[in-house]
């Protein structure tokens, strides 16, 4: 998955309820894929950046929320 644009982490967060509601094998696959992709995105110091105007604290918070919500897939 390629991430682009501003507020993509917010977009992932908005889509998570659908993946969780789908349940079953496909829902778990989507959640696991999202978690794996998020874990590949941090900056060198370990923070996430969603949009430069909101900064790394916002990006990191959003990434951690997405990871927390996708945790049942692993």
N, C-alpha and C positions, 0 to 999 in steps of 0.2 A: 504494500500500500504506500502511495506517495502522498505526503502531507504538504499542502500549500495553503496560502492565504491566511488571513487573520482570523482569530478565534476558532481555529480548527479543533482545539481541545474542548471548547464549549460545544462545538458541533458533535464531537464524540460523546460528550456527556449527555447531550439531548437525545442521541440515538441509542444509548445504553438500555433504557427501559424496553425498547422494542426487542433488542436481542435477548434480554432477560425474560421477557414475556413469551418469546418464541419457544424457549425451553428446548428440551430434547438435545439430540446430538448437534444439530445445526446451530442452535443458540449457544451452546457451549463452545463450539468451534469459533464462532464470531467473537465471543468474549475473550477467548484465549488469543486469537489473532490480534485483537485490539491491544491487549495487555503486552504481548510481545513487541508490537510496533512502538508502543509508548516507551517501553524500556530501551529501545534503540535511539531515542530522540534527545536524551539530556545533553546539555552543554558539557564542556570539558570538566567543569567543577561540580557537575552533578545536578545542576538546576535545569529547569525547562523554561523555554521562552516561547510564548504563544504569539505575542505581538509586542513589538518594541515599546509601544506607548503604555502598555500595562505593566511591563517589566517581568523579571524573573520570579518575584514572589507570587504573582498571579498565575503565571504559567506553571510553576511548580505545584501550587495548590490545586489547580485544575487537573494536572497529570496525576497527582496522588489520589484525588477523588475518583477519577476514572479507573485507576488501578484498584482502588478499594472496592468499587462497584463491580468490577470484573473478576474479583478474587474467587468466586465460586466456580469459575471455569477451570481452575488449575488443580 
